[in-house]
Amino acid sequence: SNGVDASTAPVAAIASQPTTEAGRPAAAPPRTAPLGPGTPRWSTQVSNAAVTAVHPMKGSVLVVDEDGTAARVAAGGGRVRWRALVGTGSVTVGGGLVVHGLDDLGAVDAADGDDRWSRGDGPTASLHLFDGTVVGAAETDDGAEVLAVAVADGAEVWHVSGPAPQSDARITLATGRDLIYGRQHDVLFAVEPSGALGTEQGRRQVATPRWQVDVPGLWPALTATDTGVAVATRSGEVCHHGGGGGIVDWCADVPGADREQPRLSVTGDAVVAATSRAVVALGLDDGTALWSSAPGSPANLVAVGDAAVAIADGAGGVLVLDAATGDQVLALTDVGVVTAIASRAGWIAVGTADGRVLRFDLETA
């Protein structure tokens, strides 16, 4: 078993346990007592290493540290349910599994952390879920390719070579509703898995990408929308390409995007682009700036949900904004060195450099 029982009470829970004085138990604080703005609902010491990622799961969050250990933490009370070694590669969550890739592709059970399957020749980078499969980038003797394996058991489902088949340039991916979008070198492309056909080698292959377009100065990161894919270029622009043929729908300038790769996320109404100079929400229809914020975050850490956008301010705090308007919802201070954030409906989870994870409720503001 890869799982380790670690049902330790969170820091906040330990601090609130009843104590005895003169032989009588002290009254425990009421569970329904309201929290003041910026007070964590719970704080848990998950690891002794810096938290590198926080992935929301049903009723819990998956926390990964820089040593490659994952821990499932209950969203309600902050208890660590299990720990498992998943490596420091890409991680994605779904189908009741935590799928991870570094030298090998493998999966652990999200319920208990036990190993479920592994394979030595699977995709190990840029992992995403798509229609019952795990899609990722793989490096082969013939160059980089996009490979899909079944979530349930890791069996190969289909593959397609990248736009530059003989190149060892890495591929990065984003999964949309019907298409998978990828980037290799300065080429943006889309894959339609429904076109996979059997080969003489017994594999299923998508012959070629559905479309590909040259995008000079293309940064590796991209994010899918309902109608296409958003990318950023070293010219300082964020652009949206339609899924039908990769044609540019709109482009917008984003401060700092010419010097650093922006983090791109999507809400129901906007593409959110974040650099250390600014966080900008760009309307999905035409790229109009809906709002912007300049919190001065050198870490460029942002977590985006449909309701709220959480931004590390680079000084031990987190600013939470309304995703639609950019209005401040909550300002957190003295959190510590923030290294990871996740946004959920009504709350956020923050990971720190000293291995803690804290939950903050947004409705307390």
Number of C-alpha atoms within 10 A of each C-alpha: 10 15 19 16 12 15 14 16 16 22 17 17 16 12 10 10 11 12 12 9 8 6 7 8 10 12 10 10 10 7 6 6 7 10 14 11 16 19 17 19 19 20 24 23 21 30 22 13 18 21 28 20 21 25 19 20 18 11 10 19 22 24 28 30 29 18 16 18 18 27 26 28 27 18 21 12 17 27 24 25 19 22 25 22 19 27 20 18 17 18 25 18 20 17 14 15 21 24 28 27 25 18 16 15 26 26 26 24 18 23 13 18 25 18 19 18 16 18 17 12 14 27 29 24 24 23 27 21 21 21 12 14 22 29 30 28 26 24 20 14 8 11 16 24 26 25 24 27 23 17 25 15 14 20 16 18 19 22 25 22 22 26 23 14 13 14 17 17 16 18 23 21 26 24 24 19 13 17 22 24 27 29 27 23 19 15 18 26 25 28 24 16 23 10 14 18 14 11 11 6 6 8 13 18 18 20 15 18 19 19 16 19 17 14 15 13 15 22 23 20 20 25 22 25 24 13 17 26 28 28 25 30 23 17 16 20 20 26 21 27 21 17 24 12 14 20 13 15 15 18 19 16 18 24 20 19 24 18 13 18 21 30 21 24 22 22 20 14 16 23 29 29 26 29 26 24 18 20 29 24 29 26 20 24 13 14 19 15 17 18 16 18 17 15 19 17 22 13 17 22 22 26 24 23 20 16 17 27 28 27 28 28 24 19 17 16 19 26 18 25 20 16 24 18 13 18 14 16 18 21 17 17 14 11 19 17 19 27 24 26 28 22 24 18 12 13 20 23 25 28 30 24 19 18 20 25 28 24 24 23 21 18 12 15 14
